[in-house]
């Protein structure tokens, strides 16, 4: 139990999961509060077959419980992990950390997952995924794209997700390219990854200066 807690699982999810190892209430209900378990649990509904520890189900269930946690409790658990993993000025900026958490919470299955998910928000330099870098290195028009994207980022006013998306659509069309031809390399340049939260919302959180610096690094590294 302590190992699961240290791995970022919440006690309510673990208790719920363990109660279902060999026991069921009906075919449709799986999520129970502690009072509901006390009320509904009975030995006559415990099966005779050996229980199967379904790790995938535990992660799924824990994710549900995270999204049901009181906001202050969830926020505190995530902030403490970010502070421990990233002793940087950015991690000391309460407002900035709050924006990062708001952007990343939806996809978390454990509290600990916030650390790798948030890395590119706090690292000084982006750690590029090798497979993704190989994909974009030598990509047709990659340098032209990065120049166009950088110009759009520098000019966007106000620097908001909505404005950035509109400017990316206009800029890519003016360059005779598809919208995704600007989006995908920009995501890689800014995060080192090819998947993640909304590109334009993460750009707004990162801020103009970080985005421009990372685009410049990508222009010399690809």
Secondary structure, 3 states (H helix, E strand, C coil): CHHHHHCCCCHHHHHHHHHCCCECCCCCCCCCCHHHHHHHCCHHHECCCCCCCCHHHHHHHHHHHHHHCCHHHHHHHHHHHHHHHCCCCHHHCHHHHHHHHHHHHHHCCCCCHHHHHCHHHHCCCCCCCHHHHHHHCCCCCHHHHHHHHHHHHHHCCCCCHHHHHHHHHHHHHHCCCCHHHHHHHHHHHHHCCCCCCCHHHHHHHHCHHHHHHHHHHHHHHC
